[in-house]
């Protein structure tokens, strides 16, 4: 009897130690294995639940544009691009219903942008073409709207009544990228970080690898041929997160990390020190030549005549060939691509992969004004990992994700819960 009591006590103590293991402890072991929880979401008919996976617009598939939102109780919402409804799943991953935004009479809105966050026990959406953000309760009943006079790249809740926004504005001669705090109750806004970049006149060719042609009967065609060189403001805009009630603004191109209070006061700044990678001159020339070869046989847009199409191609090709001869310097690659916050309030900075399938990340801990403590990566045998905050979210030590199952028939898209284990 005494032996049994001692054994039980030791076992319980071991379980407590195991449960107390932090995510950082797991990251420090190196590669992190993501193990699918087979009991989660196992009652769903995925061909029916995600039937919109096969949606197309102008022959372009829309299935990969779905995204995931975690609710406070562990339930999940899935956004469907260009649809006016959302899918709701319970805490066990079982499909509950499709719902949309409805007015006071119960009529569903014809258009509904993606839900991007939860604030004050309500959902809020991304902006429509008029800069309107819709807010509704968890059943889709319309509550209010907020209006912003600019475009947005990202939005996250940072308190019960404030939203951090990555904004973007086109001026006559400048682009303005910025981060602002929007008050949910008053719609008042405060810019906490900003950067201006020059804007080229629409009919001029000012920037390498950026091309535009205006057609005689109206309309235009534009393209960019080189990664990380788009002339629409910052080619890699700021990434934002909220950790321990403070706002983190991280700049991919420079590696700068700024910490602000919820009220927008700058508290600290830091800079990522790991090595910057580059697109070499030789690699740029190879990429540019491939773009030239492709343009030779491309019909730019369907509404122009064959003659004007030929003139447009020749104009673009001349600019592209001229740029090929101007390639002299390597192009710096952004220090990181995405930030994902885990359920221990750590930030995972994912580097831009050098090879397909790589997802190396560096773990940043906020304590003591922030520091990087280790480097790791995710590995999963069963799923094609798509590392993106719109596809993966941490909750109570698990990762909930929208991922494609390998080696399956029919619709490959799944809502999956991963257990996190070190090697």
Secondary structure, 3 states (H helix, E strand, C coil): CHHHHHHHHHHHHHHHHHHCCCHHHHHCCCEEEEEECCCCCCCCCHHHHCHHHHCEECCEECHHHCEEEECCCCCEEEECCCCCCEEEECCCCCEEEEECCECCCCCECCCCCCEEEEECCEEEEEECCCCEEEEECCCCEEEEEEECCCEEEEEEECCCCEEEEEEEEECCCEEEEEEEEEECCCCCEEEEEEEEEECCCCCCCCCCCEEEEECCCCCEEEEECCCCCCCCCCCCCCEEEEECCEEEEECCCCCEEEEEECCCCEEEEEECCCCCCEECHHHHHHHHHHHHHHHCCCCCCCCCCHHHHHHHHHHHHHHHHHHHHHCCCCEECCCCCEEEECCCCEEEEECCCCCCCCCEEEEEECCCCCEEEEEEEEECCCEECCCCCCCEEEECCEEEEEEEECCCCCCCEEEEEEEEEEC
